[in-house]
Amino acid sequence: MTPIPAQSSSQWLRGVLDLCLLAVVEYEPAYGYEMTTRLAEAGLAVVADGSIYPALGRLERDGLVTSFRVPSEGGPPRKYYEISTPGRKALERGRLNWAEFATGVAGVLHSKPASKKR
């Protein structure tokens, strides 16, 4: 049996990164590195800083997050992101879809093999 490549978790994450980013700014705005830290604290340490910025750009273009700049000590202003009203609705739908999908995958992964009929 061929093992599943180690890169699989990053491939799976690519499909749900937008949803995870909406979740980490649901209650409090954050800037990019802070989001990476929040994701890692929640158990998604595989997310690199550089991988979230394209996703944030998509979310902002789609109106799911808005951004604002805050001056920082000793550097350029930080760009903070916060969830928008459409983003909250998308997050809620995403949570429901994820729960349904995860339940289905778990059902497949933990089911007994079907008997072979010849």
FIKOLZA-1660 file (N, C-alpha, C; in steps of 0.1 Angstrom, whole numbers, plus 5000, padded with zeros to 4 digits):
% residues 118
   i   px   py   pz ch aa at
   1 5008 4988 5000  A  M  N
   1 5000 5000 5000  A  M CA
   1 5009 5012 5000  A  M  C
   2 5006 5022 4991  A  T  N
   2 5014 5034 4991  A  T CA
   2 5009 5044 5002  A  T  C
   3 5018 5049 5010  A  P  N
   3 5014 5058 5020  A  P CA
   3 5009 5071 5014  A  P  C
   4 5001 5078 5022  A  I  N
   4 4995 5091 5018  A  I CA
   4 5007 5101 5020  A  I  C
   5 5010 5109 5009  A  P  N
   5 5021 5119 5011  A  P CA
   5 5019 5129 5022  A  P  C
   6 5030 5133 5028  A  A  N
   6 5029 5143 5039  A  A CA
   6 5022 5156 5035  A  A  C
   7 5023 5159 5022  A  Q  N
   7 5017 5172 5018  A  Q CA
   7 5002 5172 5018  A  Q  C
   8 4996 5161 5020  A  S  N
   8 4981 5160 5020  A  S CA
   8 4975 5170 5029  A  S  C
   9 4980 5172 5041  A  S  N
   9 4973 5181 5050  A  S CA
   9 4973 5195 5044  A  S  C
  10 4983 5199 5037  A  S  N
  10 4983 5213 5031  A  S CA
  10 4974 5213 5019  A  S  C
  11 4972 5202 5012  A  Q  N
  11 4963 5202 5001  A  Q CA
  11 4948 5202 5006  A  Q  C
  12 4946 5195 5017  A  W  N
  12 4932 5196 5023  A  W CA
  12 4929 5210 5028  A  W  C
  13 4939 5216 5034  A  L  N
  13 4937 5229 5040  A  L CA
  13 4934 5239 5029  A  L  C
  14 4940 5238 5018  A  R  N
  14 4938 5247 5007  A  R CA
  14 4923 5248 5004  A  R  C
  15 4915 5238 5005  A  G  N
  15 4901 5238 5003  A  G CA
  15 4893 5244 5014  A  G  C
  16 4898 5246 5026  A  V  N
  16 4891 5252 5037  A  V CA
  16 4897 5264 5043  A  V  C
  17 4908 5268 5037  A  L  N
  17 4916 5280 5043  A  L CA
  17 4907 5292 5044  A  L  C
  18 4899 5295 5034  A  D  N
  18 4890 5307 5034  A  D CA
  18 4881 5306 5046  A  D  C
  19 4875 5295 5048  A  L  N
  19 4866 5293 5059  A  L CA
  19 4873 5294 5073  A  L  C
  20 4885 5289 5074  A  C  N
  20 4893 5290 5086  A  C CA
  20 4896 5305 5089  A  C  C
  21 4900 5312 5078  A  L  N
  21 4903 5326 5080  A  L CA
  21 4891 5334 5085  A  L  C
  22 4880 5331 5079  A  L  N
  22 4868 5338 5084  A  L CA
  22 4865 5335 5099  A  L  C
  23 4867 5323 5103  A  A  N
  23 4865 5319 5117  A  A CA
  23 4875 5326 5126  A  A  C
  24 4887 5328 5122  A  V  N
  24 4897 5334 5132  A  V CA
  24 4895 5349 5133  A  V  C
  25 4887 5356 5124  A  V  N
  25 4884 5370 5126  A  V CA
  25 4869 5372 5129  A  V  C
  26 4862 5361 5132  A  E  N
  26 4848 5363 5135  A  E CA
  26 4845 5372 5147  A  E  C
  27 4853 5372 5157  A  Y  N
  27 4850 5380 5169  A  Y CA
  27 4860 5391 5171  A  Y  C
  28 4871 5391 5164  A  E  N
  28 4881 5402 5166  A  E CA
  28 4890 5403 5153  A  E  C
  29 4891 5415 5148  A  P  N
  29 4900 5417 5137  A  P CA
  29 4914 5413 5139  A  P  C
  30 4922 5410 5129  A  A  N
  30 4935 5405 5130  A  A CA
  30 4943 5409 5118  A  A  C
  31 4956 5410 5119  A  Y  N
  31 4965 5412 5107  A  Y CA
  31 4971 5398 5104  A  Y  C
  32 4977 5397 5092  A  G  N
  32 4981 5384 5086  A  G CA
  32 4989 5375 5096  A  G  C
  33 5000 5380 5102  A  Y  N
  33 5008 5371 5111  A  Y CA
  33 4999 5367 5123  A  Y  C
  34 4991 5376 5128  A  E  N
  34 4983 5372 5139  A  E CA
  34 4973 5361 5136  A  E  C
  35 4968 5361 5123  A  M  N
  35 4959 5351 5119  A  M CA
  35 4966 5337 5118  A  M  C
  36 4979 5338 5113  A  T  N
  36 4987 5325 5113  A  T CA
  36 4988 5320 5127  A  T  C
  37 4991 5329 5136  A  T  N
  37 4992 5324 5150  A  T CA
  37 4980 5318 5156  A  T  C
  38 4968 5325 5153  A  R  N
  38 4955 5320 5158  A  R CA
  38 4953 5306 5152  A  R  C
  39 4956 5304 5139  A  L  N
  39 4954 5291 5132  A  L CA
  39 4962 5281 5139  A  L  C
  40 4975 5284 5142  A  A  N
  40 4984 5275 5148  A  A CA
  40 4979 5271 5162  A  A  C
  41 4975 5281 5170  A  E  N
  41 4970 5278 5183  A  E CA
  41 4957 5269 5183  A  E  C
  42 4950 5270 5172  A  A  N
  42 4938 5261 5171  A  A CA
  42 4941 5247 5165  A  A  C
  43 4954 5245 5161  A  G  N
  43 4958 5232 5156  A  G CA
  43 4962 5232 5142  A  G  C
  44 4962 5243 5135  A  L  N
  44 4966 5243 5121  A  L CA
  44 4980 5250 5119  A  L  C
  45 4990 5244 5124  A  A  N
  45 5003 5249 5124  A  A CA
  45 5009 5248 5110  A  A  C
  46 5003 5241 5100  A  V  N
  46 5008 5239 5087  A  V CA
  46 5006 5252 5078  A  V  C
  47 4999 5262 5083  A  V  N
  47 4996 5273 5075  A  V CA
  47 5008 5283 5076  A  V  C
  48 5014 5286 5065  A  A  N
  48 5025 5296 5064  A  A CA
  48 5019 5310 5062  A  A  C
  49 5027 5320 5067  A  D  N
  49 5022 5334 5065  A  D CA
  49 5019 5337 5050  A  D  C
  50 5028 5333 5041  A  G  N
  50 5027 5336 5027  A  G CA
  50 5015 5330 5021  A  G  C
  51 5010 5319 5026  A  S  N
  51 4998 5312 5020  A  S CA
  51 4985 5319 5023  A  S  C
  52 4984 5327 5034  A  I  N
  52 4972 5333 5037  A  I CA
  52 4968 5346 5029  A  I  C
  53 4979 5353 5025  A  Y  N
  53 4976 5366 5018  A  Y CA
  53 4968 5365 5005  A  Y  C
  54 4971 5355 4997  A  P  N
  54 4962 5354 4985  A  P CA
  54 4948 5351 4989  A  P  C
  55 4946 5342 4999  A  A  N
  55 4932 5339 5004  A  A CA
  55 4926 5352 5009  A  A  C
  56 4933 5360 5017  A  L  N
  56 4927 5372 5022  A  L CA
  56 4923 5382 5011  A  L  C
  57 4931 5382 5001  A  G  N
  57 4928 5390 4989  A  G CA
  57 4915 5386 4983  A  G  C
  58 4913 5373 4981  A  R  N
  58 4901 5367 4976  A  R CA
  58 4889 5371 4984  A  R  C
  59 4891 5369 4998  A  L  N
  59 4880 5372 5007  A  L CA
  59 4876 5386 5006  A  L  C
  60 4886 5395 5005  A  E  N
  60 4883 5409 5005  A  E CA
  60 4876 5413 4991  A  E  C
  61 4881 5408 4980  A  R  N
  61 4874 5410 4967  A  R CA
  61 4860 5405 4967  A  R  C
  62 4858 5394 4974  A  D  N
  62 4844 5388 4974  A  D CA
  62 4835 5395 4985  A  D  C
  63 4840 5405 4992  A  G  N
  63 4833 5412 5002  A  G CA
  63 4830 5405 5015  A  G  C
  64 4838 5394 5017  A  L  N
  64 4836 5386 5029  A  L CA
  64 4844 5391 5041  A  L  C
  65 4854 5399 5039  A  V  N
  65 4862 5406 5049  A  V CA
  65 4864 5421 5044  A  V  C
  66 4866 5429 5053  A  T  N
  66 4871 5443 5050  A  T CA
  66 4884 5445 5057  A  T  C
  67 4891 5455 5053  A  S  N
  67 4904 5458 5059  A  S CA
  67 4906 5472 5063  A  S  C
  68 4915 5475 5072  A  F  N
  68 4918 5488 5076  A  F CA
  68 4932 5488 5081  A  F  C
  69 4939 5499 5081  A  R  N
  69 4953 5500 5085  A  R CA
  69 4954 5506 5099  A  R  C
  70 4964 5501 5107  A  V  N
  70 4966 5506 5120  A  V CA
  70 4981 5509 5121  A  V  C
  71 4985 5521 5126  A  P  N
  71 5000 5523 5127  A  P CA
  71 5006 5513 5137  A  P  C
  72 5018 5509 5134  A  S  N
  72 5025 5500 5142  A  S CA
  72 5038 5507 5148  A  S  C
  73 5043 5502 5159  A  E  N
  73 5055 5507 5165  A  E CA
  73 5067 5502 5157  A  E  C
  74 5075 5511 5152  A  G  N
  74 5087 5507 5145  A  G CA
  74 5086 5500 5132  A  G  C
  75 5075 5503 5125  A  G  N
  75 5074 5497 5111  A  G CA
  75 5062 5503 5104  A  G  C
  76 5059 5498 5092  A  P  N
  76 5048 5503 5084  A  P CA
  76 5035 5499 5091  A  P  C
  77 5024 5506 5088  A  P  N
  77 5011 5503 5093  A  P CA
  77 5007 5488 5091  A  P  C
  78 5000 5482 5100  A  R  N
  78 4995 5468 5098  A  R CA
  78 4981 5469 5092  A  R  C
  79 4979 5459 5082  A  K  N
  79 4966 5458 5076  A  K CA
  79 4958 5448 5084  A  K  C
  80 4947 5452 5090  A  Y  N
  80 4939 5443 5098  A  Y CA
  80 4927 5439 5089  A  Y  C
  81 4922 5428 5092  A  Y  N
  81 4910 5423 5084  A  Y CA
  81 4899 5419 5095  A  Y  C
  82 4887 5423 5091  A  E  N
  82 4875 5419 5099  A  E CA
  82 4864 5413 5090  A  E  C
  83 4857 5405 5096  A  I  N
  83 4846 5398 5089  A  I CA
  83 4835 5408 5086  A  I  C
  84 4829 5407 5074  A  S  N
  84 4817 5415 5070  A  S CA
  84 4804 5408 5073  A  S  C
  85 4793 5414 5071  A  T  N
  85 4780 5407 5073  A  T CA
  85 4779 5396 5063  A  T  C
  86 4782 5398 5050  A  P  N
  86 4782 5386 5041  A  P CA
  86 4792 5375 5045  A  P  C
  87 4803 5379 5051  A  G  N
  87 4813 5370 5055  A  G CA
  87 4807 5361 5067  A  G  C
  88 4800 5367 5076  A  R  N
  88 4793 5360 5087  A  R CA
  88 4784 5350 5081  A  R  C
  89 4776 5354 5071  A  K  N
  89 4766 5344 5065  A  K CA
  89 4774 5333 5058  A  K  C
  90 4785 5336 5051  A  A  N
  90 4793 5326 5044  A  A CA
  90 4799 5317 5055  A  A  C
  91 4804 5322 5066  A  L  N
  91 4810 5314 5076  A  L CA
  91 4799 5304 5082  A  L  C
  92 4787 5309 5084  A  E  N
  92 4777 5300 5090  A  E CA
  92 4774 5289 5080  A  E  C
  93 4772 5292 5067  A  R  N
  93 4770 5282 5056  A  R CA
  93 4782 5272 5056  A  R  C
  94 4794 5278 5056  A  G  N
  94 4806 5269 5056  A  G CA
  94 4807 5260 5067  A  G  C
  95 4803 5264 5079  A  R  N
  95 4803 5255 5091  A  R CA
  95 4793 5244 5089  A  R  C
  96 4782 5247 5083  A  L  N
  96 4772 5236 5081  A  L CA
  96 4777 5226 5070  A  L  C
  97 4782 5232 5059  A  N  N
  97 4787 5224 5049  A  N CA
  97 4799 5215 5053  A  N  C
  98 4808 5221 5062  A  W  N
  98 4820 5214 5067  A  W CA
  98 4815 5202 5076  A  W  C
  99 4805 5205 5084  A  A  N
  99 4800 5194 5093  A  A CA
  99 4795 5183 5085  A  A  C
 100 4787 5186 5075  A  E  N
 100 4781 5175 5067  A  E CA
 100 4792 5168 5059  A  E  C
 101 4802 5175 5054  A  F  N
 101 4813 5168 5046  A  F CA
 101 4821 5160 5056  A  F  C
 102 4825 5165 5067  A  A  N
 102 4833 5158 5077  A  A CA
 102 4826 5145 5082  A  A  C
 103 4813 5146 5084  A  T  N
 103 4806 5134 5088  A  T CA
 103 4806 5124 5077  A  T  C
 104 4804 5128 5065  A  G  N
 104 4804 5119 5054  A  G CA
 104 4818 5112 5052  A  G  C
 105 4828 5120 5053  A  V  N
 105 4842 5114 5052  A  V CA
 105 4844 5104 5063  A  V  C
 106 4841 5108 5075  A  A  N
 106 4843 5099 5087  A  A CA
 106 4835 5086 5085  A  A  C
 107 4823 5087 5080  A  G  N
 107 4815 5075 5077  A  G CA
 107 4822 5066 5067  A  G  C
 108 4828 5071 5057  A  V  N
 108 4835 5063 5047  A  V CA
 108 4847 5057 5053  A  V  C
 109 4855 5065 5060  A  L  N
 109 4868 5061 5066  A  L CA
 109 4866 5050 5077  A  L  C
 110 4855 5050 5084  A  H  N
 110 4853 5041 5095  A  H CA
 110 4842 5030 5092  A  H  C
 111 4838 5029 5079  A  S  N
 111 4828 5019 5076  A  S CA
 111 4835 5006 5073  A  S  C
 112 4828 4995 5075  A  K  N
 112 4833 4982 5072  A  K CA
 112 4832 4980 5056  A  K  C
 113 4842 4973 5051  A  P  N
 113 4841 4971 5036  A  P CA
 113 4828 4963 5032  A  P  C
 114 4823 4967 5021  A  A  N
 114 4811 4960 5016  A  A CA
 114 4815 4946 5012  A  A  C
 115 4806 4936 5013  A  S  N
 115 4809 4922 5009  A  S CA
 115 4810 4922 4994  A  S  C
 116 4819 4914 4989  A  K  N
 116 4820 4912 4975  A  K CA
 116 4810 4902 4970  A  K  C
 117 4803 4905 4960  A  K  N
 117 4794 4896 4954  A  K CA
 117 4799 4892 4940  A  K  C
 118 4799 4880 4937  A  R  N
 118 4805 4875 4925  A  R CA
 118 4794 4868 4916  A  R  C
% end
